C-alpha cells in the first residue's frame, strides 16, 4: 500500500513539475548566482534557527554547550571559524583551546545563527584535570557483547610537563541510559540506538566522551545487503567497520524497489568495485533493474563520511546514490534527508544521472564527484551531474545543495535538467571539465576538517 501511495504521490509531483520554470546554466560556473534569483513561496515551510546564546566569554580548556532551537525540526550542522581556538562537536559541545575570538555557527537548511566566543587565557590554569584515551565510541546493538571501555587518566602539570597520577578512582555517568549505560569500571554498554554523553569524574574534575549506538556495524557485502531488509526503517543506523570490496559480487539489494530510510556513517571508509549489477527486475524480468547504490528510493536517509570508488554503471537507468531522494514526515516527526562528506568515483557506459535522478527535499553538502565514461566519448546533453529533476515538496520544506564539486573527464555537463525555481537552493555547486578547475574548486570549497585538499591533486576524504 505504501508503494502505491508513493507512486501516486511521485506521479502527481511529476505532473506539477511540467509547469515549473527552467533556467539556462553554464555548467562550468557556480550555480550559486542563480539561487538569489529564486523566489520563495507562501506555502513553503520557513526554517528558523536560534541559539541559546550569541556571545560567550570562556577561558582556556573550558567546555560548554550551545543549544540550537530549530523550528520545524531539522538536522543541524555545527562549525567553528577557527578550530585552533575552539572546536565544536555535532551536538553543540564547545571546547575552548586557546586565547582568541571564534564564531560557532549552527546551520539548518541554509539558515544559521552564531555565537561569538571570546576565549581568555586562564590566569590560574588548573594544574590538575581528567583526560580520556578516546572521546568518541561507535557501538552496535547487533551483538550483546559489544561495548566500549573508557580509559581515563588523572593528570597534573609539573614544570609545564604532564604527569600521570596513579591510584585515582573515577566515576562514570551516562546522560541518557536509554541509549547507553556505563558500569562502575567504565565499560559502555549499548541499550538503544542513539547518541549520549558519558561523564567521567574524579576529585571535582570532569571529562566527556560521546557514545554513538548504531543498529549494526557493517564489514562485509552480505552485511551491507542486510541494511535493506527493512524498508521505511528511519530509526536504524549503521556504520562501516572497514572498507567493503564488491569485487566478484553481482550487486543485488534483494528487492526491486527498496525504500531505505536509515543512517549510514561510512566512518571514513570506502565502498568500492561495484562493477556488475542485477540486470532485471524480479517482478517483471522484461524490465531493467535500476542501478543505484541505495536502490530506487531513499526517504529520510542520512549518509555521511563515506567514499565510493570504481562504481561502474552499465545501463541508462542509473544514479550513484538513488533514483528518488526525499525527506519524510510522520507523526509530526521530521526525518531529515542528508548527504554529507561523500567522495564518488563513478564510471558510465551509456548515460544516466549523477547523484540522483529526482530530488524531492533533503540537503546535500561537501560532496566531490569524479565521473567519466568507459569509452572516450563525451557525455551527451541528457546526462546531468547532480540530478535530472528537482521538485519542491511543500509539505517538507526547502532543500539546499552546498559545496558540491563535480569533475567530468568527458565533456561539459549540466547540473540539472529541470531545476526548481522555488524552495530548492544551490550554493557553491560547480561543474568542472578540467582537473585544474576541479582541484581549485575543491581547494576553495570543501570542508578541510574532513577533506585533505591541495592545490595540485584531487581531494581525499580523510576525516
ROTILUM-861263 format. One record per residue (C-alpha): residue in one letter; x, y, z. Coordinates in nm, 3 decimals, padded with zeros to 5 digits. Layout:
ROTILUM-861263
<"A"; <X; Y; Z>>
...
//
This chain:
ROTILUM-861263
<"X"; <00.000; 00.000; 00.000>>
<"X"; <00.286; 00.234; 00.083>>
<"X"; <00.443; 00.174; -00.256>>
<"X"; <00.116; 00.258; -00.431>>
<"X"; <00.091; 00.578; -00.228>>
<"X"; <00.447; 00.669; -00.310>>
<"X"; <00.397; 00.601; -00.681>>
<"X"; <00.080; 00.812; -00.684>>
<"X"; <00.248; 01.096; -00.497>>
<"X"; <00.551; 01.092; -00.726>>
<"X"; <00.330; 01.094; -01.035>>
<"X"; <00.138; 01.393; -00.902>>
<"X"; <00.456; 01.585; -00.840>>
<"X"; <00.592; 01.499; -01.184>>
<"X"; <00.275; 01.633; -01.341>>
<"X"; <00.302; 01.954; -01.144>>
<"X"; <00.668; 01.994; -01.236>>
<"X"; <00.588; 02.048; -01.603>>
<"X"; <00.470; 02.394; -01.505>>
<"X"; <00.796; 02.481; -01.329>>
<"X"; <01.021; 02.737; -01.487>>
<"X"; <01.365; 02.637; -01.616>>
<"X"; <01.690; 02.832; -01.624>>
<"X"; <01.987; 02.802; -01.861>>
<"X"; <02.304; 02.734; -01.667>>
<"X"; <02.668; 02.748; -01.764>>
<"X"; <02.794; 02.409; -01.647>>
<"X"; <03.143; 02.543; -01.579>>
<"X"; <03.049; 02.810; -01.325>>
<"X"; <02.892; 02.814; -00.982>>
<"X"; <02.515; 02.795; -00.976>>
<"X"; <02.508; 02.991; -00.652>>
<"X"; <02.445; 03.307; -00.853>>
<"X"; <02.105; 03.172; -00.958>>
<"X"; <01.999; 03.097; -00.602>>
<"X"; <01.948; 03.465; -00.518>>
<"X"; <01.702; 03.491; -00.805>>
<"X"; <01.477; 03.218; -00.673>>
<"X"; <01.151; 03.334; -00.526>>
<"X"; <01.002; 03.199; -00.206>>
<"X"; <00.654; 03.054; -00.179>>
<"X"; <00.399; 03.142; 00.087>>
<"X"; <00.323; 02.773; 00.115>>
<"X"; <00.685; 02.665; 00.172>>
<"X"; <00.792; 02.583; 00.526>>
<"X"; <01.022; 02.851; 00.670>>
<"X"; <01.305; 02.724; 00.889>>
<"X"; <01.434; 02.924; 01.185>>
<"X"; <01.748; 02.861; 01.391>>
<"X"; <01.809; 03.024; 01.730>>
<"X"; <02.099; 02.964; 01.969>>
<"X"; <02.053; 02.997; 02.344>>
<"X"; <02.341; 03.249; 02.349>>
<"X"; <02.503; 03.468; 02.084>>
<"X"; <02.808; 03.576; 02.284>>
<"X"; <03.004; 03.387; 02.545>>
<"X"; <03.321; 03.451; 02.747>>
<"X"; <03.522; 03.137; 02.809>>
<"X"; <03.863; 03.054; 02.947>>
<"X"; <04.117; 02.816; 02.804>>
<"X"; <04.024; 02.448; 02.843>>
<"X"; <03.662; 02.531; 02.932>>
<"X"; <03.389; 02.308; 02.793>>
<"X"; <03.035; 02.439; 02.747>>
<"X"; <02.729; 02.354; 02.539>>
<"X"; <02.536; 02.566; 02.290>>
<"X"; <02.172; 02.471; 02.234>>
<"X"; <02.007; 02.531; 01.896>>
<"X"; <01.629; 02.561; 01.875>>
<"X"; <01.521; 02.475; 01.519>>
<"X"; <01.164; 02.521; 01.400>>
<"X"; <01.041; 02.298; 01.246>>
<"X"; <01.278; 02.019; 01.347>>
<"X"; <01.568; 01.991; 01.105>>
<"X"; <01.916; 01.838; 01.102>>
<"X"; <02.172; 02.086; 01.243>>
<"X"; <02.537; 02.113; 01.144>>
<"X"; <02.794; 02.293; 01.362>>
<"X"; <03.108; 02.475; 01.253>>
<"X"; <03.393; 02.664; 01.419>>
<"X"; <03.554; 02.953; 01.232>>
<"X"; <03.892; 02.867; 01.384>>
<"X"; <03.946; 02.518; 01.524>>
<"X"; <04.279; 02.622; 01.673>>
<"X"; <04.089; 02.846; 01.916>>
<"X"; <03.782; 02.631; 01.977>>
<"X"; <03.617; 02.321; 01.836>>
<"X"; <03.251; 02.220; 01.836>>
<"X"; <03.103; 01.870; 01.825>>
<"X"; <02.798; 01.753; 01.629>>
<"X"; <02.577; 01.813; 01.934>>
<"X"; <02.696; 02.167; 02.011>>
<"X"; <02.959; 02.097; 02.276>>
<"X"; <03.229; 02.366; 02.251>>
<"X"; <03.585; 02.309; 02.375>>
<"X"; <03.787; 02.630; 02.423>>
<"X"; <04.151; 02.554; 02.345>>
<"X"; <04.349; 02.878; 02.341>>
<"X"; <04.303; 03.255; 02.377>>
<"X"; <04.131; 03.435; 02.091>>
<"X"; <03.793; 03.504; 01.931>>
<"X"; <03.600; 03.246; 01.734>>
<"X"; <03.250; 03.215; 01.585>>
<"X"; <03.048; 02.898; 01.637>>
<"X"; <02.768; 02.857; 01.382>>
<"X"; <02.466; 02.626; 01.376>>
<"X"; <02.304; 02.574; 01.035>>
<"X"; <01.987; 02.401; 00.918>>
<"X"; <01.878; 02.413; 00.552>>
<"X"; <02.088; 02.722; 00.485>>
<"X"; <01.954; 02.915; 00.785>>
<"X"; <02.211; 02.994; 01.055>>
<"X"; <02.264; 03.150; 01.395>>
<"X"; <02.604; 03.218; 01.551>>
<"X"; <02.772; 03.267; 01.885>>
<"X"; <03.088; 03.475; 01.916>>
<"X"; <03.312; 03.313; 02.176>>
<"X"; <03.588; 03.515; 02.342>>
<"X"; <03.842; 03.272; 02.485>>
<"X"; <04.060; 03.429; 02.754>>
<"X"; <04.389; 03.299; 02.884>>
<"X"; <04.349; 03.119; 03.213>>
<"X"; <04.531; 03.323; 03.478>>
<"X"; <04.505; 03.038; 03.723>>
<"X"; <04.526; 02.747; 03.485>>
<"X"; <04.418; 02.423; 03.655>>
<"X"; <04.721; 02.217; 03.739>>
<"X"; <04.511; 01.901; 03.751>>
<"X"; <04.247; 01.756; 03.516>>
<"X"; <04.090; 01.439; 03.381>>
<"X"; <04.151; 01.314; 03.028>>
<"X"; <04.034; 01.008; 02.837>>
<"X"; <04.216; 00.798; 02.580>>
<"X"; <03.921; 00.817; 02.337>>
<"X"; <03.649; 01.082; 02.310>>
<"X"; <03.409; 00.905; 02.071>>
<"X"; <03.284; 00.545; 02.070>>
<"X"; <03.089; 00.370; 01.792>>
<"X"; <02.884; 00.084; 01.936>>
<"X"; <02.647; -00.172; 01.782>>
<"X"; <02.323; -00.327; 01.902>>
<"X"; <02.386; -00.631; 01.681>>
<"X"; <02.597; -00.807; 01.944>>
<"X"; <02.511; -00.839; 02.312>>
<"X"; <02.883; -00.842; 02.388>>
<"X"; <02.952; -00.515; 02.210>>
<"X"; <03.085; -00.248; 02.443>>
<"X"; <03.341; 00.029; 02.471>>
<"X"; <03.583; 00.066; 02.758>>
<"X"; <03.677; 00.413; 02.882>>
<"X"; <04.041; 00.457; 02.973>>
<"X"; <04.066; 00.764; 03.198>>
<"X"; <04.371; 00.937; 03.342>>
<"X"; <04.422; 01.193; 03.618>>
<"X"; <04.683; 01.445; 03.508>>
<"X"; <04.897; 01.704; 03.687>>
<"X"; <05.110; 01.975; 03.531>>
<"X"; <05.454; 01.992; 03.688>>
<"X"; <05.724; 02.218; 03.544>>
<"X"; <05.499; 02.263; 03.237>>
<"X"; <05.505; 01.888; 03.174>>
<"X"; <05.214; 01.646; 03.201>>
<"X"; <05.246; 01.386; 03.475>>
<"X"; <05.001; 01.095; 03.525>>
<"X"; <04.879; 01.041; 03.880>>
<"X"; <04.835; 00.678; 03.978>>
<"X"; <04.577; 00.531; 04.214>>
<"X"; <04.289; 00.769; 04.137>>
<"X"; <03.929; 00.646; 04.135>>
<"X"; <03.691; 00.759; 03.860>>
<"X"; <03.313; 00.769; 03.850>>
<"X"; <03.107; 00.737; 03.532>>
<"X"; <02.758; 00.862; 03.448>>
<"X"; <02.551; 00.827; 03.132>>
<"X"; <02.340; 01.129; 03.042>>
<"X"; <02.084; 00.904; 02.868>>
<"X"; <02.062; 00.547; 02.994>>
<"X"; <01.803; 00.459; 02.730>>
<"X"; <02.091; 00.484; 02.479>>
<"X"; <02.391; 00.358; 02.677>>
<"X"; <02.469; 00.252; 03.031>>
<"X"; <02.811; 00.266; 03.191>>
<"X"; <02.949; 00.032; 03.456>>
<"X"; <03.148; 00.127; 03.763>>
<"X"; <03.472; 00.034; 03.586>>
<"X"; <03.398; 00.240; 03.273>>
<"X"; <03.250; -00.015; 03.032>>
<"X"; <02.990; 00.144; 02.799>>
<"X"; <02.701; -00.092; 02.724>>
<"X"; <02.468; -00.016; 02.429>>
<"X"; <02.099; -00.007; 02.527>>
<"X"; <01.919; 00.161; 02.235>>
<"X"; <02.001; 00.331; 01.906>>
<"X"; <02.100; 00.695; 01.960>>
<"X"; <02.372; 00.923; 02.098>>
<"X"; <02.458; 01.021; 02.453>>
<"X"; <02.739; 01.176; 02.657>>
<"X"; <02.928; 00.990; 02.931>>
<"X"; <03.065; 01.200; 03.219>>
<"X"; <03.396; 01.087; 03.367>>
<"X"; <03.466; 01.246; 03.708>>
<"X"; <03.747; 01.249; 03.964>>
<"X"; <03.813; 01.494; 04.251>>
<"X"; <03.575; 01.752; 04.104>>
<"X"; <03.722; 01.739; 03.752>>
<"X"; <03.511; 01.613; 03.461>>
<"X"; <03.582; 01.484; 03.110>>
<"X"; <03.323; 01.392; 02.846>>
<"X"; <03.306; 01.108; 02.595>>
<"X"; <03.039; 01.051; 02.328>>
<"X"; <02.870; 00.712; 02.285>>
<"X"; <02.712; 00.661; 01.940>>
<"X"; <02.496; 00.347; 01.937>>
<"X"; <02.409; 00.200; 01.596>>
<"X"; <02.183; -00.081; 01.481>>
<"X"; <02.485; -00.269; 01.347>>
<"X"; <02.839; -00.234; 01.223>>
<"X"; <02.896; -00.332; 00.860>>
<"X"; <03.210; -00.513; 00.746>>
<"X"; <03.113; -00.741; 00.451>>
<"X"; <02.899; -00.719; 00.134>>
<"X"; <02.646; -00.955; 00.293>>
<"X"; <02.611; -00.727; 00.596>>
<"X"; <02.573; -00.430; 00.360>>
<"X"; <02.279; -00.602; 00.188>>
<"X"; <02.117; -00.664; 00.529>>
<"X"; <02.053; -00.291; 00.568>>
<"X"; <01.782; -00.311; 00.302>>
<"X"; <01.571; -00.586; 00.457>>
<"X"; <01.351; -00.339; 00.648>>
<"X"; <01.200; -00.068; 00.428>>
<"X"; <01.086; 00.255; 00.588>>
<"X"; <01.310; 00.192; 00.892>>
<"X"; <01.401; 00.551; 00.979>>
<"X"; <01.534; 00.472; 01.324>>
<"X"; <01.801; 00.229; 01.205>>
<"X"; <02.167; 00.338; 01.198>>
<"X"; <02.470; 00.162; 01.053>>
<"X"; <02.842; 00.232; 01.048>>
<"X"; <03.124; 00.081; 00.843>>
<"X"; <03.390; -00.107; 01.035>>
<"X"; <03.625; -00.125; 00.736>>
<"X"; <03.638; -00.081; 00.357>>
<"X"; <03.391; -00.302; 00.167>>
<"X"; <03.501; -00.453; -00.165>>
<"X"; <03.233; -00.586; -00.403>>
<"X"; <03.482; -00.745; -00.645>>
<"X"; <03.336; -01.076; -00.761>>
<"X"; <02.983; -00.988; -00.647>>
<"X"; <02.675; -00.910; -00.854>>
<"X"; <02.535; -00.605; -00.674>>
<"X"; <02.189; -00.709; -00.559>>
<"X"; <01.994; -00.544; -00.274>>
<"X"; <01.747; -00.831; -00.278>>
<"X"; <01.430; -00.641; -00.373>>
<"X"; <01.310; -00.448; -00.676>>
<"X"; <01.213; -00.123; -00.505>>
<"X"; <01.394; -00.082; -00.173>>
<"X"; <01.291; 00.220; 00.030>>
<"X"; <01.590; 00.299; 00.250>>
<"X"; <01.537; 00.547; 00.534>>
<"X"; <01.816; 00.478; 00.780>>
<"X"; <02.152; 00.635; 00.854>>
<"X"; <02.486; 00.516; 00.716>>
<"X"; <02.803; 00.654; 00.871>>
<"X"; <03.089; 00.542; 00.650>>
<"X"; <03.331; 00.619; 00.932>>
<"X"; <03.561; 00.745; 00.652>>
<"X"; <03.584; 00.402; 00.488>>
<"X"; <03.531; 00.313; 00.120>>
<"X"; <03.275; 00.107; -00.073>>
<"X"; <03.447; 00.001; -00.394>>
<"X"; <03.441; -00.208; -00.711>>
<"X"; <03.070; -00.233; -00.782>>
<"X"; <03.107; -00.343; -01.144>>
<"X"; <02.829; -00.598; -01.202>>
<"X"; <02.460; -00.539; -01.132>>
<"X"; <02.146; -00.748; -01.126>>
<"X"; <02.017; -00.672; -01.475>>
<"X"; <01.645; -00.747; -01.449>>
<"X"; <01.363; -00.686; -01.204>>
<"X"; <01.224; -00.984; -01.020>>
<"X"; <00.860; -00.885; -01.061>>
<"X"; <00.899; -00.820; -01.436>>
<"X"; <01.208; -00.975; -01.599>>
<"X"; <01.138; -00.784; -01.918>>
<"X"; <01.221; -00.458; -01.739>>
<"X"; <01.572; -00.349; -01.644>>
<"X"; <01.652; -00.312; -01.275>>
<"X"; <01.751; 00.038; -01.168>>
<"X"; <02.122; 00.075; -01.097>>
<"X"; <02.194; 00.281; -00.784>>
<"X"; <02.392; 00.205; -00.469>>
<"X"; <02.084; 00.262; -00.246>>
<"X"; <01.822; 00.149; -00.498>>
<"X"; <01.518; 00.330; -00.627>>
<"X"; <01.407; 00.540; -00.328>>
<"X"; <01.554; 00.685; -00.011>>
<"X"; <01.324; 00.867; 00.230>>
<"X"; <01.483; 01.045; 00.523>>
<"X"; <01.822; 00.880; 00.460>>
<"X"; <02.133; 01.018; 00.630>>
<"X"; <02.456; 00.933; 00.450>>
<"X"; <02.788; 01.073; 00.567>>
<"X"; <03.164; 01.028; 00.584>>
<"X"; <03.196; 00.773; 00.305>>
<"X"; <03.380; 00.721; -00.024>>
<"X"; <03.263; 00.527; -00.331>>
<"X"; <03.536; 00.415; -00.570>>
<"X"; <03.515; 00.244; -00.910>>
<"X"; <03.135; 00.232; -00.927>>
<"X"; <03.061; 00.126; -01.288>>
<"X"; <02.716; 00.174; -01.440>>
<"X"; <02.616; -00.028; -01.747>>
<"X"; <02.261; 00.100; -01.808>>
<"X"; <02.099; 00.434; -01.882>>
<"X"; <01.875; 00.385; -01.579>>
<"X"; <02.126; 00.474; -01.310>>
<"X"; <02.234; 00.728; -01.049>>
<"X"; <02.507; 00.694; -00.788>>
<"X"; <02.302; 00.729; -00.467>>
<"X"; <01.941; 00.656; -00.563>>
<"X"; <01.669; 00.728; -00.815>>
<"X"; <01.447; 00.938; -00.585>>
<"X"; <01.590; 01.127; -00.287>>
<"X"; <01.349; 01.290; -00.044>>
<"X"; <01.261; 01.374; 00.315>>
<"X"; <00.969; 01.232; 00.511>>
<"X"; <00.748; 01.333; 00.799>>
<"X"; <00.518; 01.115; 01.008>>
<"X"; <00.355; 01.169; 01.346>>
<"X"; <00.492; 01.525; 01.341>>
<"X"; <00.848; 01.390; 01.332>>
<"X"; <01.078; 01.516; 01.059>>
<"X"; <01.305; 01.252; 00.903>>
<"X"; <01.561; 01.485; 00.751>>
<"X"; <01.749; 01.358; 00.445>>
<"X"; <02.116; 01.448; 00.438>>
<"X"; <02.414; 01.355; 00.222>>
<"X"; <02.733; 01.496; 00.374>>
<"X"; <03.106; 01.441; 00.327>>
<"X"; <03.090; 01.198; 00.034>>
<"X"; <03.355; 01.120; -00.229>>
<"X"; <03.244; 00.949; -00.551>>
<"X"; <03.438; 00.794; -00.839>>
<"X"; <03.184; 00.675; -01.097>>
<"X"; <03.222; 00.535; -01.449>>
<"X"; <02.935; 00.525; -01.701>>
<"X"; <02.893; 00.304; -02.006>>
<"X"; <02.592; 00.484; -02.152>>
<"X"; <02.444; 00.771; -01.953>>
<"X"; <02.215; 00.824; -01.657>>
<"X"; <02.236; 01.084; -01.381>>
<"X"; <02.491; 01.194; -01.126>>
<"X"; <02.391; 01.177; -00.759>>
<"X"; <02.015; 01.128; -00.810>>
<"X"; <01.753; 01.124; -01.081>>
<"X"; <01.481; 01.301; -00.881>>
<"X"; <01.517; 01.522; -00.572>>
<"X"; <01.215; 01.594; -00.351>>
<"X"; <01.362; 01.765; -00.045>>
<"X"; <01.676; 01.686; 00.150>>
<"X"; <02.015; 01.853; 00.182>>
<"X"; <02.348; 01.775; 00.017>>
<"X"; <02.679; 01.920; 00.136>>
<"X"; <03.053; 01.873; 00.095>>
<"X"; <03.046; 01.627; -00.196>>
<"X"; <03.315; 01.567; -00.459>>
<"X"; <03.225; 01.352; -00.758>>
<"X"; <03.462; 01.238; -01.034>>
<"X"; <03.275; 01.097; -01.334>>
<"X"; <03.387; 00.958; -01.668>>
<"X"; <03.278; 00.725; -01.949>>
<"X"; <03.411; 00.379; -02.023>>
<"X"; <03.473; 00.493; -02.379>>
<"X"; <03.645; 00.815; -02.474>>
<"X"; <03.318; 00.965; -02.599>>
<"X"; <03.183; 01.275; -02.430>>
<"X"; <02.869; 01.282; -02.220>>
<"X"; <02.564; 01.389; -02.419>>
<"X"; <02.309; 01.656; -02.332>>
<"X"; <02.093; 01.407; -02.146>>
<"X"; <02.348; 01.349; -01.869>>
<"X"; <02.322; 01.569; -01.557>>
<"X"; <02.592; 01.591; -01.295>>
<"X"; <02.379; 01.635; -00.982>>
<"X"; <02.021; 01.538; -01.067>>
<"X"; <01.787; 01.523; -01.364>>
<"X"; <01.490; 01.682; -01.191>>
<"X"; <01.431; 01.853; -00.858>>
<"X"; <01.097; 01.944; -00.707>>
<"X"; <00.984; 02.141; -00.408>>
<"X"; <00.792; 01.923; -00.167>>
<"X"; <00.594; 02.197; 00.009>>
<"X"; <00.489; 01.975; 00.297>>
<"X"; <00.851; 01.904; 00.389>>
<"X"; <01.021; 02.240; 00.347>>
<"X"; <01.313; 02.355; 00.139>>
<"X"; <01.629; 02.185; 00.016>>
<"X"; <01.989; 02.306; -00.008>>
<"X"; <02.281; 02.182; -00.215>>
<"X"; <02.603; 02.340; -00.090>>
<"X"; <02.973; 02.285; -00.159>>
<"X"; <02.934; 02.028; -00.434>>
<"X"; <03.208; 01.982; -00.696>>
<"X"; <03.158; 01.756; -01.000>>
<"X"; <03.457; 01.678; -01.223>>
<"X"; <03.360; 01.544; -01.566>>
<"X"; <03.651; 01.395; -01.759>>
<"X"; <03.441; 01.360; -02.075>>
<"X"; <03.299; 01.695; -02.174>>
<"X"; <03.062; 01.954; -02.038>>
<"X"; <02.754; 01.855; -01.842>>
<"X"; <02.471; 02.048; -01.677>>
<"X"; <02.395; 02.023; -01.309>>
<"X"; <02.018; 01.973; -01.351>>
<"X"; <01.785; 01.938; -01.649>>
<"X"; <01.477; 02.089; -01.485>>
<"X"; <01.581; 02.299; -01.182>>
<"X"; <01.306; 02.412; -00.948>>
<"X"; <01.270; 02.786; -00.907>>
<"X"; <01.109; 02.762; -00.564>>
<"X"; <01.233; 02.614; -00.239>>
<"X"; <01.548; 02.436; -00.360>>
<"X"; <01.872; 02.634; -00.343>>
<"X"; <02.217; 02.573; -00.489>>
<"X"; <02.519; 02.737; -00.325>>
<"X"; <02.872; 02.669; -00.449>>
<"X"; <02.779; 02.391; -00.687>>
<"X"; <03.040; 02.358; -00.962>>
<"X"; <03.060; 02.159; -01.286>>
<"X"; <03.426; 02.125; -01.389>>
<"X"; <03.575; 01.976; -01.707>>
<"X"; <03.946; 02.001; -01.623>>
<"X"; <04.142; 01.858; -01.333>>
<"X"; <04.292; 02.200; -01.263>>
<"X"; <03.949; 02.360; -01.228>>
<"X"; <03.817; 02.073; -01.012>>
<"X"; <04.119; 02.089; -00.783>>
<"X"; <04.080; 02.466; -00.744>>
<"X"; <03.708; 02.440; -00.663>>
<"X"; <03.769; 02.160; -00.413>>
<"X"; <04.053; 02.356; -00.254>>
<"X"; <03.835; 02.664; -00.206>>
<"X"; <03.504; 02.492; -00.131>>
<"X"; <03.529; 02.167; 00.069>>
<"X"; <03.545; 02.149; 00.449>>
<"X"; <03.912; 02.099; 00.537>>
<"X"; <03.821; 01.943; 00.872>>
<"X"; <03.728; 01.623; 00.691>>
<"X"; <03.883; 01.666; 00.345>>
<"X"; <04.251; 01.664; 00.251>>
<"X"; <04.278; 01.925; -00.023>>
<"X"; <04.574; 02.064; -00.210>>
<"X"; <04.638; 02.300; -00.497>>
<"X"; <04.752; 02.021; -00.731>>
<"X"; <04.566; 01.695; -00.655>>
<"X"; <04.206; 01.579; -00.633>>
<"X"; <04.067; 01.586; -00.277>>
<"X"; <04.069; 01.287; -00.042>>
<"X"; <03.809; 01.228; 00.229>>
<"X"; <04.015; 01.170; 00.543>>
<"X"; <03.810; 01.254; 00.850>>
//
